[in-house]
Amino acid sequence: MPVPHIRHWKPLAMTAAAVLVGITVPAAADATTTAPTPPAASAGGYDDTYYKDALGKTGPELKSALHTIISEQTKLSYDQVWDALKVTDEDPANSSNVILLYTGRSQSKDSNGGDPDQWNREHTWAKSHGDFGTATGPGTDIHHLRPTDVSVNSTRGNKDFDNGGTEVGEAPGNYTDADSFEPRDAVKGDVARMILYMAVRYDGEDGFADLEPNDKVDNGSAPAIGRLSVLKQWSDEDPPDAFEKNRNQAIYDQYQHNRNPFVDHPEWVGAIW
């Protein structure tokens, strides 16, 4: 068995922001439920509208306030997720393609399915960690669903997130071992913020498990994913870029009408955990 290769953090090259500014998205498919019309953004963003009840809070009070805010959402069916991801993850340099999360590859929107080199719907918070499957709710929440290469998705499986392992041959820059997966540097923060969104959004209501991060790996089917200390590090070292911000906006405007608060306020990660 090869000796695991423990990686050192490499500074993130922030080269894509200028390219990604100005992305436009087409109209979304109909959703299964209807949410209130989102408030218009003020000059200062969403703090005096969407997040006004969370401001000034920390710890459990902040988490509770954000849960109440982001739980007001339109829910998609699992079939609708296909079309939504073709908008939220569109390649800004080629509107016919999506960008795959782990490989970073630009691939035709129409090349989705189950063949090894097609793309499918990755549940960043693995379905088995809480046993929610593809049920409408956590199983279809596009804040944590991303296009990924089918075989790389299989390699990640339901592993927790942590540093280290052996490089994934089909996805250079990603590493894995028996109980964890480390994504490429450019999306480490994205992964962390998606996981922490899920922990705030799903707290045991709606008939689903209370999802929580912990500082372990090999969590199995428990409604938990780790490693929290590493996720916090990733969020700090890979702040939201233009692609991630555009994705958050598209989900809010076009689909679920709720936001990932850690994309808008990454400092809230440390304020809660």
Salt bridges, closest charged atoms under 4 A:
ASP47 OD1 - HIS265 NE2 2.72
ASP53 OD1 - LYS52 NZ 3.69
ASP83 OD1 - LYS86 NZ 3.96
ASP89 OD2 - ARG146 NE 2.71
ASP89 OD1 - ARG247 NE 2.82
GLU90 OE1 - LYS109 NZ 2.76
GLU122 OE2 - ARG156 NH1 3.23
ASP149 OD2 - ARG105 NH2 2.71
ASP162 OD2 - ARG227 NE 3.02
GLU182 OE2 - ARG7 NH1 2.42
GLU182 OE2 - LYS188 NZ 3.02
ASP185 OD1 - ARG7 NH1 3.48
ASP185 OD1 - LYS188 NZ 2.67
ASP203 OD2 - HIS67 NE2 3.27
GLU205 OE1 - HIS67 NE2 3.11
ASP206 OD2 - ARG201 NH1 3.37
GLU212 OE2 - LYS63 NZ 2.73
GLU244 OE1 - ARG193 NH2 2.85
ASP264 OD2 - ARG259 NE 2.74
GLU267 OE2 - HIS265 ND1 2.56
